[in-house]
Every structure is written in C-alpha cells, then in structure tokens.
C-alpha cells in the first residue's frame, strides 16, 4: 500500500507564513509527500510566492474564487492522491517527524482512521507554550462523545486515512466551525483514533486575517455557527450518542447560549432554531430556564429577550467576567 501523504493548504493573503508552513511539510522525514496549495482568491503577493514554491515537483497549486476554508480544503481534497490526508492552515508548522510517526501509528493500527498527536501553541512571535494545546495530550479511542464539548484539537493535529474522508463526504462552505462539523462526520462514519504521545506540530495565532473569516460580520459568523451546531448534533445522533451523557448536556447548554447571542444580534430564525436544538439535546427539555426563555421570546421577541439575557449574563459574571460556553 502506498504511504503517500497529501497535505492540503488553503491560503488567502498570507505569503510569508505560507512559505514557513510549506517548508515544514517539505522537511518531513517521511519520504512520500505531496503538497497542494489552494489559493482562495488572494490579491496580494501570495500568488507570486506560490509560483516560486511550485518549482518543487512535490508542490501543486490551485486557484479558486474566495469560498473560505472549507471550500478551499474540499478543492484540494478532490485532487489529492495520497492514502493519508493532512489539512494544514497556512500559518501553522509541522515538526519533521510528524508524518513518519503518524503514518507508522496508522499502519500499526489498521482499525484506526485518524492519528493525532500532542500540539503546542505559539502566540505570534512569542515563546512557545510548553503546555499541550487544548486536549491533545489526552488519550481517546473515539472522537464521540468528547467532541460534543468542542473540537479539542486544531486542524494541523490529526492525520486522516483518505478512506474515512471519502466516507465523511465534502467540506461545507461554512466559514465558522466548519472544521468541527467536518470532524463530527468523521467521528460518525469511523473516527477510531490512535494517539502518538509526542509534540509534533505547532498551532500559531497572530493578528493576520484568517480564512475562517475574521473580517466577516458578527451576524454572518453567528449564522454559520448556528448552522454548524445543527449539523454536529445530527452527526452525534446518527452515531447513537444519547442525550443523557454529560457531553450532550454541555452541548445543549452551549446551544442555548448561542441562541441567546443570535437573538441579541437580531437573528430571530437562528435563535429559534438553536433554542429548539437546545431542547432536543437536553435530557430534560422542560427545565425552568428553557420554559421561561421560550415564554419571554413569545412575549417580547427573540431580539429583546436575547439582549436581556446578555445583560443578565454580564451582571451575573461581574465586572471582569464573561459567561461563555464552547
């Protein structure tokens, strides 16, 4: 069996960081690699930088109209040839042994669909945090039900078998939480994990605009998050996750919070949909807070009750706190 790893890198207006990300792939000790750079409509120096990097025979390129990270990753997936797929944001960094260690783990564990590793975090040009990012230091055999509490790795962390990605289907064109939604489908159609207990990559965060849409309006972000949450829930139910689990309770609370935020932003339809989702995913859909909130929404409207809830959350959290759920 071929052990070719296809790395799919979407990029928008990020020439300097892209060069670092691509070099980290080309420096892998694993010999069988291809890099697919998907230019998501860049209008700066990025296309010129991409042409220079494409002089390496291992690098191929696509240019598409700006569709966001999900659409760009899907365009790359369609042309990828590898038995294994690595999705990589254009500002992140892989250590040289990542593919060797994760490919070996998947070959040694043929029942597993995804290999993940410890991931470290670097804020801009600051020192590297030595604590593992999110929950990438914990050992899980399956993605469900833990993924109901949030996507506990970053895009660069997992290496997927091509076959599980084919079963999961295409990326959506959502620009918020599209990665969480995608992994939820991976979890449902397969998603058995093997853990490589080593730090093999760095997640970078800095002030540059990200493909996920930091320039999007707040309402667009909230609307996409609302759509993603419904799809995530559908995947969990399809996988047989029951409402009585603590993880589903966490998901229900988060949907309720997001419903209030959508209401305050004037997104009445999304607020109503998320409220219904909070009730559907709750072990007890008739708790006082849910009953009272729905009655208030019927009386004064989703926008007013959402704003009232935001005020109450700020009051309850105190002068420096904030109420938030993943």
N, C-alpha and C positions, 0 to 999 in steps of 0.2 A: 504494500500500500504506500502511495506517495505521502510524504510528510510535508508537502508544501504548505507554508503559512502565507495567506493573503492578508495584508494589512491595508485597511481602508481608512483613509484620512480625508475627511471633509475640511474645507478651508474657505474662509472669507476674510480678505484683507488682513492677512497676518504673515507677511513674508519672512520676518526674522525668526519668529517662533517656529514656523513651519520647517525651516532648514534644520533646526535643532531636533525636532520630532522625527524627521525623515532620517537624519544621520543616526539617531538612536535605533532605528529599525535596521538600517544597512550595516550597523555594527554588531548585530546579533551573532552569537556563536553558532546558532542553528544555520546550516548551510542553505536550506531550501526556502527562499523567501521571494515574495513579490510585493511591491508597494503600489497601491492605487490611490493617486491623489485626485480628489474630486473638487474642482474649483467651483464653488457655489456662487458664481457671478461676481467675483472680485473686480474692483475698479481702481486698484492701486498698483503697486509694483509686484503683487503676488504672481500674476501670470508669467512675468519675465523670470522670476525666481523658479517657478515650476518648470519652465522650458529648460533652464540650466540643469535642474535636478534630473530631468527626464533623459539626459545624455547617458545616465547609468541604465544599462539594459534591464535592470531589475525594477525600474520605475516606469509606470504607465500613468497616463493622465486622462481626465475627462473634464469638460467644462459644461455646466448646465445653468439654466436660469435659476435665480435665487429661490430655493424652496425650503431652506432650513436644514438642520442637521439630519433629521430622519430621512427626508427625500434624498439628500446627498449620500448618506450611507447606503440607501437602497440602490441608488445608481451604481455605486461601487460594488455592492454585493452581486448585482446582475452580471458583472463581467469577471468577478473573482474566479480563479481556477483552483484555489487551494483546498486541501482536505480540512484545513483548520482556518478559522477566521478571527482576526484581531481588528476590533474597531479602536481607533486612536484619534483623540482630539488633537488639533494641530498645534497645541501649546504644551502637550504633555511629553513624558520622557520614559523610555523603557531602558532597563539595565541590560547589559549584553547577554545574560543568561536566561532571560525571561522565556523565550520560545523553547530553548533546549529543555528547561526544567518542566514547562507546562506540557509540551508535546510528549515528553517521556512519561509524565503522570497519566496522560490520557491513553497512551499506548499500554501502560501497565494496568490500567483500569478500564477495560473496554465497555463496561456497563455505564460509565460516566459520560456525560455530554459536555460538561464545562469544567475547566480547571481554573481555579482562582488562586491568588497569592496575596501576601501582605502588600499593602500600598502605603507609601509615605506621602507627606503633604509639604509643599513649599509655597509660601505666600510671596508672590512677586519675586524679588531678588533677595529675600531674606533667607536666614539659615533654615535648613531642612529640619522639620519637626521629626523627632525620633519616635514619637508615638504613632502607631498604625492609624491610618485614615479610616474613619467610620468603624465598621465591624470586620474589617478584612483580616484581623488576627484571630477571629473565632472560627472554629471548625463546624461546618454544616454539611450534612449529607444531601439535603434537598433545599431548594430555594423557597418553597412553601413550607410552613406558613409564615416564615420570618419576613418575607418580602412584603407582607401586608403592613408592616410598621414603617416601611420606607425602603428605598433601594440602598442597601448597605455596602455597596461598592461603587466605584466610579467606572466610567466607560473603558478605561485602559486596563482595568484589573482582570477581567475574565478572558480566557481563550476558549472559543467555541468550536465544536465539531461543525463542519459545514452541514452535515445531515440534520442536526437539530434546528439550525437556522432555516433550512428548507421547510421543515415541518411547521415551524412557527409562522412562516409567511413574511410578507413585506413589512418594512417600517412604515409607520404612518407619517403624514406631513404635519403633525402637531409640532409646535416649537417649544412646548413646555411639557416636561415629564414624559416625553416620547420614549426616552431610554428606559424608564421604569415600566411603562406599558409594554415595551418590546420584551423586556426580561420576564415580565409576568406571563407572556405567551410561551417563552422558552421554558419557564417553570412548569407550565401545564402540559406541554407536549413531550417533555423529557425532564431536563433540569437536574438530573442527578449530578452531584458535584464531587470533585476531588480537590483537596486542599494541598497546595505547596506552601509549606510553612517557612517562607523566605520573603524578604522585601525585594521585589523585582521591578518596581516601577515607581514613578513619582507623579502625583497629581499636582498640577500647577494652577494657581489662581492669581490673576493680576487685574489691572484696570482696563485691559483691552476689551472691546466688544466681542461677545461670544456668539457663535452660530445659533445658540438656543434663543437668542432674541432679547438681549438686554435693552435694545432700542425699541422694543415693542411697547405699545400702550399697556397700562395696567389691566384694562378690561380685556384686551386680547390674551394676555398671559393667564388671567383668571378663567376665561372661557376655555382655553386649551387645557388647563389643569382640570377643569370640571369634566371635560370630555375624556381625559385620560383616566380619571378616577373611576368612571363608569366601566371603561374597558378593563381596567385592572381587576375590578370586582367580578366582572363576568368571567375572567380567566380563573380567578380563585374558586368561584362556584363550580366552573367546569372541571376543576381539579379535585372537587369533593371537599373543599375546606368548609367546615361547619361554622355557624355563627357564634357558637358558644366558646370559641377559642379566645384567649387573651389578645392574640394578634388581630383578630377580626374586631374585637371591641375597640382596639386602638384605631383601626381603620375607620370605624363608624364615628368615633369622636372627631377624627380629622376631617371627615366628610362634612360633619355638622359645622365645624369651624369654617371650612371653606364656603359652605352655603351662606353663612353669615357675612363673610367677606364679599362674596358675589352680590348679595343683596345690597350691601352698603355701596357697592360700585355701580348700582343700577342695573345689574344683570338679573332681572327677575326670573327669566326662564331657567338660567343656570342655577340660581339659588333654589328654585323649586325642585329641579331635578336632583340636586345634591342633597336637599332635605329628604327627598324620597329615598335616596341612596343610603343616607344615614339611618333611616328607619328600617330599610330592607336588611342592612348588615348588622343591625343591633339584635342582641339576644332578646332584649325586651324593648319593642318599639313603642311602648306606651309609658316611658319614663316621664316624670313631670316636666323636665326641661324641653323635651320634644313636643309634648302636648301643648305646653304654654306658648312655645315659639310658633307653632303652626297656627294657633288661635290668634296670636298677635299679628302674624303675617296676613291672615284673612281680614283682620280689622283695620290695620294701618298700612298694609302693603309691605312687600319684601324689602324695598329700599329703606323705608323708615325703621323697620324692625332690625335690619342689618346694622344701620348706623347706631341705633340704640344699644345693640349688643356690643358693638365695638367700643362705645363709651363705657359700658359696664365692664368689659374686659380690661380696659386701661385703668379704670378705677380700682378693680379688684387686684390688679398686678402691682399697684403702687406707682410712684413717680418714676422709677427707673426700670420697672419690669415690663414684660410684654407677654401676652397669652398666645402661645403658638403650639401647634401640633404638626409633626411631619406630614 
